[in-house]
Amino acid sequence: MTDPLPRLAATLRQALSHRRGDADPRLTRWATDPVGFVTTVLREHLWSRQQEIARSLVHQRRVAVPSCHGAGKSFLASRLVAWWVATRPADEVFVVTSAPTFAQVRAILWREIARAHARGRLPGTLSQTEWRIGRRLVGFGRKPADTDGTAFQGIHARHVLVVFDEACGIPKPLWDAAETLLTTPQARFLAIGNPDDPLSAFAGVCAEESGWCVLPIDAHATPDFTGEVVPKALAPLLVSRLWAEEMAARWGEGSALWQAKVRGRFPDVAADALLAPAVLERARRAALLPGLPIELGVDVARFGPDASVIAVRRGAVGRIVGVHHGLDIPGLAAAVRTAMAETTATAIKVDEIGLGAGLVDVLRASGLPVTGINVARAAQASDRFVNRRAELWWRLRERAEAGDLDLPDDDSLIAEMARLRWGLDGRGRIALEAKAAARAELGRSPDRADALLLAFADADRPVAAWNAW
């Protein structure tokens, strides 16, 4: 039987050292070796690019990681937080983490930090977003107001680590606030996230001559592409070659989403893009309250890979509630009736061009409140817009730019909306590029975007003054 006295004595010594603020001698040996800490103390694996990023924090004060999807961003950030706190004296260390929303702070990064803390039996205790050693607060996760330039005041420690997770969604004032924490030579700043918005503060620190150490992660450099050997349990958690191929087919190689999510690059800003990446990302991150009216939009599939899509609009909140392949008109009518009952919608708007006209007839015969919309017809403000389609999309753009649009976390929808292009005709009226161009690039019709547009089609608001744009 093992003698419990040595273990008890070690526990008491550890508790006493924590009270004095000393670091645990078992862990201090890893203070300049984050990879050794993760592999030995936490008994976990970092693949090669993660190792390079981890080691960069030893000597680089500011490290930015624009990353593809599924490369283990939050996992790596959480393990570096654990390494930082556990290997330094409690009275000299502090970690500040932030993300675009408090839900991301708590449910993503700090959930992973808690797992690392438990695996390594690390010192102190964790709450949902705080780490304490004895009575000392040594780390927290916060989501301050976007414009709060004083967000992190009052934090003083020799070894400060700032971590911005999903960094592309964090506004400039919070970057400036975080910089005030880097007053000692030992302080570090790690920013990591998908490079969705080329106009973001994150894009600024990832630019050449920014002074930051920039270490991007391209899906093409991850283990499934390179053949790097990783543990069997890890391989399914990383981005796969199959997923990248599927996204190439869905989004189109060269699209903004492909560049950001697959190649880990900031997309180009197209001068003729109807909806800027920053606007779409803000709408995707919005957390607006559902309201009235509640209305459905239905885009009817024509053939092949296209889908019949049902969208719902609840005030400023738009969601996709049905994607159907191969349904005939009676089948689609039944799906619309079900969606209407489930969402309590009070109106249905259908693209009545082509097959949509038949759906309008069937729904109308059933006594449902359906309206057929022909987006090829003249605009209400025909002196400003070439047709109704351009007018409706411009109004939705205005809503999005005003922060009055909440979109789902739906990459296919975002890709379709990001693909929209506009220009002026010979009379100076706003026109949208023909859908055929989007179909050629996407390999399918932009059904989700069209259904969402129809859901908001009766959201009549005054069109902005002609010279406002």
VEXDO-627654 format. One record per residue (C-alpha): residue number from 1; residue in one letter; z, x, y. Coordinates in nm, 4 decimals. Layout:
N
NUM, A, Z, X, Y
...
END
This chain:
469
1, M, 0.0000, 0.0000, 0.0000
2, T, -0.0957, 0.1376, 0.3423
3, D, 0.1958, 0.2296, 0.5669
4, P, 0.1697, 0.0049, 0.8772
5, L, 0.3863, 0.2323, 1.0948
6, P, 0.1129, 0.4815, 1.1988
7, R, -0.1184, 0.1949, 1.2938
8, L, 0.1608, 0.0274, 1.4930
9, A, 0.2381, 0.3537, 1.6707
10, A, -0.1271, 0.4002, 1.7615
11, T, -0.1429, 0.0463, 1.8955
12, L, 0.1661, 0.1051, 2.1100
13, R, 0.0259, 0.4328, 2.2445
14, Q, -0.3022, 0.2583, 2.3287
15, A, -0.1211, -0.0251, 2.5084
16, L, 0.0863, 0.2250, 2.7073
17, S, -0.2208, 0.4229, 2.8102
18, H, -0.3920, 0.1000, 2.9247
19, R, -0.0880, 0.0143, 3.1354
20, R, -0.1057, 0.3581, 3.3022
21, G, -0.4804, 0.3166, 3.3538
22, D, -0.5751, 0.5965, 3.1141
23, A, -0.8927, 0.5685, 2.9081
24, D, -0.8641, 0.5418, 2.5322
25, P, -0.9095, 0.8964, 2.3896
26, R, -1.1004, 0.7400, 2.1012
27, L, -1.3674, 0.6318, 2.3493
28, T, -1.3738, 0.8851, 2.6335
29, R, -1.5783, 1.1271, 2.4233
30, W, -1.8722, 0.8899, 2.4709
31, A, -1.8525, 0.8758, 2.8526
32, T, -2.1819, 1.0660, 2.8870
33, D, -2.3391, 0.9427, 2.5629
34, P, -2.4109, 0.5694, 2.5739
35, V, -2.6377, 0.5873, 2.2691
36, G, -2.3631, 0.7509, 2.0638
37, F, -2.1202, 0.4856, 2.1846
38, V, -2.3463, 0.2003, 2.0727
39, T, -2.4342, 0.3530, 1.7360
40, T, -2.0880, 0.4872, 1.6479
41, V, -1.8349, 0.2606, 1.8165
42, L, -2.0292, -0.0662, 1.8091
43, R, -2.2240, 0.0197, 1.4913
44, E, -2.5463, -0.1164, 1.6381
45, H, -2.8999, 0.0150, 1.6863
46, L, -3.0967, 0.0858, 2.0018
47, W, -3.4689, 0.1340, 1.9585
48, S, -3.6336, 0.4293, 2.1352
49, R, -3.7054, 0.2780, 2.4775
50, Q, -3.3580, 0.1262, 2.4902
51, Q, -3.2154, 0.4690, 2.4159
52, E, -3.4165, 0.6230, 2.6982
53, I, -3.2959, 0.3585, 2.9438
54, A, -2.9347, 0.3980, 2.8302
55, R, -2.9424, 0.7752, 2.8718
56, S, -3.1040, 0.7483, 3.2145
57, L, -2.7838, 0.5907, 3.3533
58, V, -2.5942, 0.9098, 3.2845
59, H, -2.7832, 1.0964, 3.5583
60, Q, -2.9833, 0.8351, 3.7537
61, R, -2.7982, 0.6292, 4.0155
62, R, -3.0473, 0.3432, 4.0235
63, V, -3.2474, 0.2327, 3.7192
64, A, -3.4979, -0.0551, 3.7200
65, V, -3.6430, -0.2000, 3.3991
66, P, -3.9349, -0.4433, 3.4400
67, S, -3.9658, -0.5676, 3.0841
68, C, -4.1796, -0.7809, 2.8603
69, H, -4.0308, -1.0793, 2.6830
70, G, -3.8231, -1.0202, 2.3710
71, A, -3.7469, -0.6505, 2.4139
72, G, -3.3676, -0.6836, 2.4020
73, K, -3.3019, -0.6714, 2.7780
74, S, -2.9734, -0.8603, 2.7924
75, F, -2.8509, -0.7005, 2.4700
76, L, -2.9030, -0.3548, 2.6185
77, A, -2.7430, -0.4472, 2.9518
78, S, -2.4361, -0.5892, 2.7775
79, R, -2.3892, -0.2778, 2.5628
80, L, -2.4125, -0.0576, 2.8702
81, V, -2.1451, -0.2673, 3.0406
82, A, -1.9228, -0.2238, 2.7351
83, W, -1.9881, 0.1527, 2.7305
84, W, -1.9140, 0.1880, 3.0996
85, V, -1.5776, 0.0100, 3.0949
86, A, -1.4515, 0.1365, 2.7603
87, T, -1.5126, 0.5071, 2.8229
88, R, -1.3555, 0.5382, 3.1685
89, P, -0.9988, 0.5064, 3.3044
90, A, -0.9125, 0.1450, 3.3755
91, D, -0.7842, 0.2278, 3.7226
92, E, -1.1159, 0.3960, 3.8153
93, V, -1.3781, 0.1650, 3.6683
94, F, -1.5378, -0.1630, 3.7705
95, V, -1.8481, -0.3566, 3.6631
96, V, -2.0237, -0.6235, 3.8692
97, T, -2.2934, -0.8332, 3.7065
98, S, -2.5117, -1.1066, 3.8485
99, A, -2.8116, -1.3216, 3.7560
100, P, -3.0162, -1.5967, 3.9250
101, T, -2.7843, -1.8721, 3.7978
102, F, -2.4220, -1.8864, 3.6890
103, A, -2.5332, -2.0294, 3.3545
104, Q, -2.7329, -1.7102, 3.2945
105, V, -2.4352, -1.4958, 3.3934
106, R, -2.2009, -1.6731, 3.1551
107, A, -2.4158, -1.7829, 2.8636
108, I, -2.6448, -1.4815, 2.8315
109, L, -2.5021, -1.1522, 2.9552
110, W, -2.1281, -1.2185, 2.9244
111, R, -2.1717, -1.3811, 2.5875
112, E, -2.3289, -1.0560, 2.4681
113, I, -2.0563, -0.8508, 2.6378
114, A, -1.7979, -1.0514, 2.4430
115, R, -1.9782, -0.9716, 2.1187
116, A, -1.9778, -0.6006, 2.1989
117, H, -1.6090, -0.6146, 2.2929
118, A, -1.5223, -0.7759, 1.9605
119, R, -1.7404, -0.5446, 1.7496
120, G, -1.5931, -0.2303, 1.9009
121, R, -1.2369, -0.3614, 1.9288
122, L, -1.2565, -0.2448, 2.2858
123, P, -0.9576, -0.2378, 2.5229
124, G, -0.8465, -0.5364, 2.7249
125, T, -0.9294, -0.9055, 2.7111
126, L, -1.2315, -1.1090, 2.8137
127, S, -1.2626, -1.4543, 2.9617
128, Q, -1.5995, -1.6212, 3.0071
129, T, -1.7033, -1.3899, 3.2917
130, E, -1.4153, -1.1457, 3.3455
131, W, -1.2798, -0.8348, 3.1746
132, R, -0.9169, -0.7303, 3.2203
133, I, -0.7282, -0.4293, 3.0889
134, G, -0.3598, -0.5042, 3.1251
135, R, -0.3281, -0.6615, 3.4665
136, R, -0.6333, -0.4860, 3.6033
137, L, -0.9574, -0.6708, 3.6594
138, V, -1.2225, -0.4168, 3.5565
139, G, -1.5340, -0.6318, 3.5574
140, F, -1.6747, -0.9710, 3.6404
141, G, -1.9945, -1.1745, 3.6449
142, R, -2.0747, -1.3704, 3.9595
143, K, -2.3536, -1.5810, 4.1081
144, P, -2.2890, -1.5764, 4.4832
145, A, -2.4851, -1.7873, 4.7285
146, D, -2.8360, -1.6500, 4.7725
147, T, -2.7776, -1.5576, 5.1362
148, D, -2.4255, -1.4183, 5.0994
149, G, -2.4506, -1.0620, 5.2255
150, T, -2.0749, -1.0145, 5.1780
151, A, -2.0806, -1.1289, 4.8148
152, F, -1.9240, -0.8177, 4.6613
153, Q, -1.6944, -0.6989, 4.9376
154, G, -1.3508, -0.5686, 4.8491
155, I, -1.4518, -0.3867, 4.5302
156, H, -1.3470, -0.0228, 4.5311
157, A, -1.3538, 0.2079, 4.2313
158, R, -1.4751, 0.5552, 4.1496
159, H, -1.6928, 0.4401, 3.8607
160, V, -1.8782, 0.1241, 3.9690
161, L, -2.1652, -0.0168, 3.7646
162, V, -2.3774, -0.2978, 3.9074
163, V, -2.5974, -0.4893, 3.6622
164, F, -2.8582, -0.7409, 3.7759
165, D, -2.9862, -0.9351, 3.4731
166, E, -3.3067, -1.1399, 3.5131
167, A, -3.3334, -0.9366, 3.8322
168, C, -3.6580, -1.0912, 3.9539
169, G, -3.4746, -1.4100, 4.0500
170, I, -3.2041, -1.2419, 4.2591
171, P, -3.2698, -1.2631, 4.6366
172, K, -3.2745, -0.9695, 4.8769
173, P, -2.9362, -1.0345, 5.0478
174, L, -2.7556, -0.9874, 4.7157
175, W, -2.9357, -0.6575, 4.6529
176, D, -2.8160, -0.5408, 4.9946
177, A, -2.4633, -0.6575, 4.9134
178, A, -2.4694, -0.4715, 4.5818
179, E, -2.5806, -0.1502, 4.7500
180, T, -2.2507, -0.1418, 4.9426
181, L, -2.0735, -0.0760, 4.6107
182, L, -2.2569, 0.2504, 4.5408
183, T, -2.0410, 0.4636, 4.7707
184, T, -1.9372, 0.7251, 4.5147
185, P, -2.1606, 0.9750, 4.3320
186, Q, -2.0458, 0.8249, 4.0007
187, A, -2.1668, 0.4697, 4.0855
188, R, -2.4707, 0.3255, 3.9072
189, F, -2.7072, 0.0263, 3.9490
190, L, -2.9090, -0.1221, 3.6598
191, A, -3.1658, -0.3950, 3.7332
192, I, -3.3481, -0.5467, 3.4385
193, G, -3.5717, -0.8500, 3.3897
194, N, -3.9198, -0.9944, 3.3490
195, P, -4.1501, -0.8893, 3.6365
196, D, -4.2541, -1.2445, 3.7223
197, D, -4.2697, -1.2330, 4.1016
198, P, -4.4657, -0.9580, 4.2806
199, L, -4.3045, -1.0542, 4.6117
200, S, -3.9445, -1.0292, 4.4902
201, A, -3.6835, -0.7692, 4.5818
202, F, -3.7030, -0.6555, 4.2194
203, A, -4.0710, -0.5756, 4.2690
204, G, -3.9729, -0.3686, 4.5711
205, V, -3.7344, -0.1457, 4.3771
206, C, -3.9934, -0.1077, 4.0993
207, A, -4.2584, 0.0151, 4.3421
208, E, -4.3599, 0.3781, 4.3723
209, E, -4.1500, 0.5835, 4.6129
210, S, -3.8674, 0.3276, 4.6032
211, G, -3.6224, 0.5960, 4.5002
212, W, -3.5369, 0.4132, 4.1799
213, C, -3.5904, 0.5417, 3.8284
214, V, -3.8334, 0.2814, 3.6906
215, L, -3.8609, 0.2493, 3.3124
216, P, -4.0877, -0.0451, 3.2204
217, I, -4.1060, -0.1951, 2.8727
218, D, -4.4522, -0.2977, 2.7541
219, A, -4.4728, -0.5140, 2.4423
220, H, -4.7410, -0.2761, 2.3187
221, A, -4.4754, -0.0015, 2.3093
222, T, -4.2217, -0.1995, 2.1052
223, P, -4.1536, -0.1320, 1.7346
224, D, -4.3822, -0.3984, 1.5868
225, F, -4.6757, -0.2402, 1.7706
226, T, -4.5859, 0.1273, 1.7310
227, G, -4.4480, 0.1185, 1.3771
228, E, -4.1107, 0.2538, 1.4871
229, V, -3.8594, 0.1944, 1.2093
230, V, -3.5694, -0.0320, 1.3064
231, P, -3.3060, -0.2087, 1.0951
232, K, -3.4319, -0.5130, 0.9078
233, A, -3.1885, -0.7377, 1.0930
234, L, -3.3199, -0.6186, 1.4306
235, A, -3.6951, -0.6399, 1.3719
236, P, -3.7200, -1.0243, 1.3817
237, L, -3.5316, -1.0310, 1.7130
238, L, -3.7883, -0.8185, 1.8981
239, V, -4.1253, -0.9224, 2.0356
240, S, -4.3894, -0.9340, 1.7636
241, R, -4.7587, -0.8508, 1.7571
242, L, -4.8241, -1.2074, 1.6359
243, W, -4.6520, -1.3612, 1.9404
244, A, -4.8463, -1.1379, 2.1788
245, E, -5.1723, -1.2438, 2.0128
246, E, -5.0735, -1.6100, 2.0376
247, M, -4.9909, -1.5726, 2.4065
248, A, -5.3205, -1.3975, 2.4697
249, A, -5.4931, -1.7049, 2.3308
250, R, -5.2666, -1.9491, 2.5146
251, W, -5.2383, -1.7845, 2.8560
252, G, -5.5422, -1.5601, 2.8637
253, E, -5.5318, -1.1814, 2.8811
254, G, -5.5091, -1.0755, 3.2423
255, S, -5.3271, -1.3920, 3.3516
256, A, -5.0091, -1.3594, 3.5571
257, L, -4.7919, -1.4669, 3.2651
258, W, -4.9650, -1.2263, 3.0278
259, Q, -4.9073, -0.9354, 3.2643
260, A, -4.5393, -1.0219, 3.3162
261, K, -4.4284, -1.1470, 2.9758
262, V, -4.6380, -0.9252, 2.7480
263, R, -4.7253, -0.6095, 2.9416
264, G, -4.4078, -0.5898, 3.1498
265, R, -4.6058, -0.5594, 3.4735
266, F, -4.5865, -0.7432, 3.8021
267, P, -4.8899, -0.9717, 3.8297
268, D, -5.1357, -0.9394, 4.1132
269, V, -5.1035, -1.1828, 4.4012
270, A, -5.4312, -1.3735, 4.4182
271, A, -5.5185, -1.4717, 4.7740
272, D, -5.6726, -1.7934, 4.6464
273, A, -5.3887, -1.8930, 4.4123
274, L, -5.2735, -2.2453, 4.4899
275, L, -4.9190, -2.1736, 4.3707
276, A, -4.7732, -1.8266, 4.4170
277, P, -4.5761, -1.6783, 4.1263
278, A, -4.2623, -1.6772, 4.3433
279, V, -4.2974, -2.0505, 4.4078
280, L, -4.3468, -2.1308, 4.0399
281, E, -4.0530, -1.9160, 3.9318
282, R, -3.8280, -2.0801, 4.1891
283, A, -3.9329, -2.4239, 4.0659
284, R, -3.8694, -2.3181, 3.7062
285, R, -3.5202, -2.1930, 3.7975
286, A, -3.4363, -2.4955, 4.0117
287, A, -3.1522, -2.7174, 3.8986
288, L, -3.2232, -3.0311, 4.0983
289, L, -3.0645, -3.3638, 4.0103
290, P, -3.2974, -3.6216, 3.8537
291, G, -3.3619, -3.9166, 4.0793
292, L, -3.6020, -4.2003, 4.1489
293, P, -3.8730, -4.2980, 4.0977
294, I, -3.9108, -4.2471, 3.7239
295, E, -4.2819, -4.2444, 3.6404
296, L, -4.5102, -4.1214, 3.3648
297, G, -4.8339, -3.9268, 3.3922
298, V, -5.0766, -3.9204, 3.0985
299, D, -5.3692, -3.6836, 3.0493
300, V, -5.5931, -3.7928, 2.7634
301, A, -5.7410, -3.5283, 2.5317
302, R, -6.1122, -3.4962, 2.4943
303, F, -6.1720, -3.2733, 2.1917
304, G, -6.0864, -2.9566, 2.0002
305, P, -5.7778, -2.7636, 2.1092
306, D, -5.6973, -3.0056, 2.3918
307, A, -5.3894, -3.2267, 2.3715
308, S, -5.2970, -3.5632, 2.5120
309, V, -4.9909, -3.4913, 2.7236
310, I, -4.7260, -3.7234, 2.8642
311, A, -4.5168, -3.6030, 3.1593
312, V, -4.2284, -3.7737, 3.3362
313, R, -4.1259, -3.7401, 3.6960
314, R, -3.7639, -3.8259, 3.7859
315, G, -3.7482, -3.7813, 4.1594
316, A, -3.8212, -3.4125, 4.2142
317, V, -3.7741, -3.3220, 3.8470
318, G, -4.0842, -3.2976, 3.6279
319, R, -4.0788, -3.2600, 3.2500
320, I, -4.3243, -3.2733, 2.9589
321, V, -4.2107, -3.5422, 2.7140
322, G, -4.5021, -3.5604, 2.4713
323, V, -4.7835, -3.3348, 2.3481
324, H, -5.0126, -3.5041, 2.0943
325, H, -5.3147, -3.3690, 1.9076
326, G, -5.5699, -3.5863, 1.7344
327, L, -5.4339, -3.9265, 1.8413
328, D, -5.6809, -4.2097, 1.8888
329, I, -5.6356, -4.4502, 2.1798
330, P, -5.4121, -4.7006, 1.9922
331, G, -5.1951, -4.4165, 1.8660
332, L, -5.1643, -4.2650, 2.2109
333, A, -5.0851, -4.6055, 2.3586
334, A, -4.7970, -4.6358, 2.1111
335, A, -4.6709, -4.2892, 2.2127
336, V, -4.6829, -4.3897, 2.5794
337, R, -4.4880, -4.7084, 2.5102
338, T, -4.2225, -4.5045, 2.3287
339, A, -4.2038, -4.2543, 2.6140
340, M, -4.1688, -4.5358, 2.8642
341, A, -3.8792, -4.6880, 2.6722
342, E, -3.7029, -4.3519, 2.6273
343, T, -3.7377, -4.2445, 2.9899
344, T, -3.6933, -4.5928, 3.1465
345, A, -4.0044, -4.5226, 3.3530
346, T, -4.1244, -4.7992, 3.5844
347, A, -4.4871, -4.6880, 3.6196
348, I, -4.7591, -4.5181, 3.4158
349, K, -5.0453, -4.3235, 3.5711
350, V, -5.3433, -4.2257, 3.3573
351, D, -5.6427, -4.0055, 3.4236
352, E, -5.9039, -4.2786, 3.3867
353, I, -6.2031, -4.0486, 3.3716
354, G, -6.3691, -4.0660, 3.0273
355, L, -6.1375, -4.1608, 2.7390
356, G, -5.8550, -4.2381, 2.9805
357, A, -6.0275, -4.5585, 3.0849
358, G, -5.9807, -4.6955, 2.7336
359, L, -5.6101, -4.6116, 2.7385
360, V, -5.5727, -4.7873, 3.0742
361, D, -5.7333, -5.1018, 2.9265
362, V, -5.5087, -5.1004, 2.6178
363, L, -5.1882, -5.0460, 2.8161
364, R, -5.2873, -5.3061, 3.0737
365, A, -5.3579, -5.5574, 2.7985
366, S, -5.0036, -5.4941, 2.6728
367, G, -4.8653, -5.5949, 3.0109
368, L, -4.7450, -5.2447, 3.1031
369, P, -4.7429, -5.1236, 3.4671
370, V, -5.0342, -4.8817, 3.4379
371, T, -5.2548, -4.7393, 3.7128
372, G, -5.5793, -4.5566, 3.6520
373, I, -5.6341, -4.2534, 3.8750
374, N, -5.9756, -4.0973, 3.9194
375, V, -5.9131, -3.7564, 4.0733
376, A, -6.2859, -3.7091, 4.1388
377, R, -6.2857, -3.9876, 4.3967
378, A, -6.2582, -3.9363, 4.7704
379, A, -5.9225, -3.8215, 4.9063
380, Q, -5.7109, -4.0466, 5.1219
381, A, -5.7408, -3.7780, 5.3900
382, S, -6.1103, -3.7181, 5.3250
383, D, -6.1492, -3.5077, 5.6388
384, R, -5.9061, -3.2521, 5.4939
385, F, -5.9652, -3.2599, 5.1173
386, V, -6.2830, -3.2583, 4.9115
387, N, -6.1458, -3.5094, 4.6634
388, R, -5.8305, -3.6772, 4.5362
389, R, -5.7571, -3.3934, 4.2935
390, A, -5.7384, -3.1364, 4.5743
391, E, -5.5226, -3.3713, 4.7804
392, L, -5.2730, -3.4401, 4.5013
393, W, -5.2389, -3.0750, 4.4093
394, W, -5.1918, -2.9755, 4.7738
395, R, -4.9105, -3.2273, 4.8085
396, L, -4.7446, -3.0939, 4.4942
397, R, -4.7807, -2.7426, 4.6353
398, E, -4.6052, -2.8541, 4.9554
399, R, -4.3236, -3.0031, 4.7518
400, A, -4.2856, -2.6823, 4.5494
401, E, -4.2879, -2.4586, 4.8563
402, A, -4.0200, -2.6783, 5.0165
403, G, -3.7954, -2.6245, 4.7127
404, D, -3.8300, -2.9901, 4.6164
405, L, -3.9748, -2.9416, 4.2671
406, D, -3.7902, -2.8713, 3.9418
407, L, -4.0169, -2.7558, 3.6578
408, P, -3.9300, -2.7036, 3.2905
409, D, -3.9019, -2.3619, 3.1286
410, D, -4.2465, -2.4134, 2.9777
411, D, -4.4659, -2.1037, 2.9809
412, S, -4.7805, -2.2982, 2.8967
413, L, -4.7297, -2.5321, 3.1922
414, I, -4.6524, -2.2436, 3.4276
415, A, -4.9618, -2.0542, 3.3098
416, E, -5.1811, -2.3576, 3.3765
417, M, -5.0368, -2.4098, 3.7231
418, A, -5.0600, -2.0383, 3.8075
419, R, -5.4301, -2.0465, 3.7195
420, L, -5.5162, -2.3015, 3.9928
421, R, -5.7424, -2.1624, 4.2678
422, W, -5.8396, -2.3149, 4.6003
423, G, -6.0769, -2.2540, 4.8880
424, L, -6.2650, -2.4286, 5.1686
425, D, -6.5959, -2.6088, 5.1478
426, G, -6.8721, -2.5910, 5.4117
427, R, -6.6907, -2.8519, 5.6213
428, G, -6.3592, -2.6642, 5.6135
429, R, -6.1990, -2.9023, 5.3632
430, I, -5.9607, -2.7874, 5.0897
431, A, -6.1212, -2.7755, 4.7454
432, L, -5.9884, -2.6701, 4.4047
433, E, -6.1838, -2.4586, 4.1613
434, A, -6.3463, -2.6682, 3.8905
435, K, -6.1425, -2.7275, 3.5742
436, A, -6.4212, -2.5631, 3.3748
437, A, -6.3141, -2.2240, 3.5131
438, A, -5.9561, -2.2798, 3.3989
439, R, -6.0790, -2.3958, 3.0591
440, A, -6.2919, -2.0830, 3.0229
441, E, -5.9953, -1.8558, 3.0963
442, L, -5.7290, -2.0491, 2.9053
443, G, -5.9501, -2.1464, 2.6118
444, R, -5.8420, -2.5098, 2.6554
445, S, -5.8016, -2.7741, 2.9203
446, P, -5.4924, -2.7493, 3.1487
447, D, -5.3516, -3.0690, 2.9975
448, R, -4.9839, -3.0121, 3.0811
449, A, -5.0555, -2.9395, 3.4460
450, D, -5.2820, -3.2434, 3.4748
451, A, -5.0201, -3.4734, 3.3221
452, L, -4.7527, -3.3404, 3.5582
453, L, -4.9854, -3.3909, 3.8550
454, L, -5.0402, -3.7530, 3.7524
455, A, -4.6660, -3.8100, 3.7166
456, F, -4.6238, -3.7089, 4.0820
457, A, -4.9487, -3.8699, 4.2000
458, D, -4.7828, -4.1609, 4.3770
459, A, -4.5255, -3.9401, 4.5490
460, D, -4.6854, -4.0225, 4.8820
461, R, -4.5557, -3.8055, 5.1613
462, P, -4.7291, -3.7248, 5.4888
463, V, -4.9773, -3.4443, 5.4365
464, A, -4.8851, -3.1388, 5.6416
465, A, -5.0643, -3.1023, 5.9720
466, W, -5.4076, -2.9515, 5.9288
467, N, -5.3088, -2.6265, 6.1000
468, A, -4.9729, -2.5952, 5.9208
469, W, -5.1142, -2.3923, 5.6370
END
